[in-house]
Amino acid sequence: MKDVLFANIVKILGFFFFTPIYAFATTGTMSITANTILTEDHFGKIIISANGVTLDCKNFKVVGTGTGHGIDIDGRLGVSVKFCHTQNFGVGFNLQNSSNTILFKNSSTQNFSTSGGFFIKNCHNRIMISRNTSFRNIRGRGFAIESS
């Protein structure tokens, strides 16, 4: 009887400690038109397609294939992007022709363009870039800022 009880306890503990945990992720191009919170990693680019929205990645990754933009904010007003980690794009974060935009506690790594992790161009009026990091970019700079 003790042997059967012991065997059942081992099976139960084995199930909890040795069952693999499967990671799920979204894929493809994601278009943000309303406030969005990621609940898993995303494989593909994210385009901010509306004004006045917040993207909160909750420290999940946005992963690319070595080209393009990870998170693209072009011609937008009042956008916030926070806690996002981009990797393996041409440019991790592309911010152009926008205003009243906040980038907070994001990171970008292993990007391949000479523009590197964060590319900011033609942005005026209250652009806040706070506590962001960029590292291990293959050819580029961490932050490239032009005409802003």
N, C-alpha and C positions, 0 to 999 in steps of 0.2 A: 504494500500500500504506500509506504514512504517513497519507494522508487517511482511509482506512477505519479505521485504528487510532485516530486522533484523534477521529473521529466516534463510535466505540464508547465511548471514554473519556468524552466529553461526555454521551452518553446515560446512562451509569452514574452519573456525578456528578449529573446532572440528576435522576435518580430519587431519589437520597439527599437532595439538598438542596431539591427543589421538590415532593416528594410531600406532600400535606396530611396532617396528623396529626389523626385523628378522636378526639374526646373522648367517652367513654361515661359514662353515669350511671344510677344506680338511681332509681326514681320511686315515689311513693305513700307510704303510712304504713309505716314500718319499726318493728317491735316487737323490742326487745332483751331476750332471755331468757337469754343466756349472754355471756361475754366476746366482744367484737366489735371487729374492726379494719376500718375502711373502706378500700377500695382504689380508690374513685372518688367523685366528687361525688354527693350524693343530693338529688333534687328532691322535697320533701315533708317531713312531720314525722317525728321519731323519738320513740318512747315507750319509756322504760325500764320494762319489765314484770316485772322480777324483782329480788330483793335480791342484794347481793354481786357485782354484775357491773361490768365496766369497758368503757366505750366509748372507743376510741382512733380518732379521725378521721384521724390522720396528716396533718393540715393540709388535708384536703379540706373542701369547703363543703357545708353543709346549706342549701338554698335554698327559700324559700316563695313564696306568692302574695299576701302582704300581710296575712294574718290568722292567727289561731291561734298555737300555740307551736312553736318550732323543735325544741327538745329538751325533753321533758316528763318530769320526775322528781317524782312525787307519791306520798307514802306509802311511800317506800323506805328501806332500811337498807343501809349499806355500799356505796354506788355511787360509782364514779369516772368522770368524763368529762374527757377531755384532748385537746388539739390540735384542737378543733372550731371551725369558723368558720360561724356562722349569719348569714343575711341575708334581708331582705324577709319578715318575719313580723310578727304583732302584738307578740309577745314572743320574743326569741331563745332564752333559757334560762328555763324555768319550774321552780323548785325549791320544793316545798311539802310540809309535813307529813313531813319526812324527817330522818334523823340519820345520823351517821358517813359523811358525803358529802364528796367532794373534787371541786372544779372547778379544773382546772389548765391554764393557758396556752390558754384559749379566747378567742374574740372574737365580737362580735355587732355588726352594722351594718345601717342602713337599715330599722329596725323602726318600726311605725306606732302601737302602743299607747302610752298615757301611762306604762305600766310599763317601756317601753324594752327595753334589751338583756338585763338579768338581773333577774328578779323572784324574790325569796326571801321566803317567808312561812311562819310557824309551824314553823320548823326549829330544833331544839335538839340539843345533845350532839354536839360535834365536827364542825362544818361548817367545812371549809377551802376558802377561796376565794383562790387564789394566782395572780398574774401574768395575770389576765384583763383584757381591754379591751373597751370599748364606745364606739362613735363613730358619728357621722352618723345618729342616730336621728331620725325625722321629727318626732314630737311628744313623745316620751318622754324619760325620764331614762336615764342609763347603767346605774345600779344602783338598784333599789327594794327596800328591806328593811323588812318589817313583822313585828312580833311574833316576832322571832327573836333 
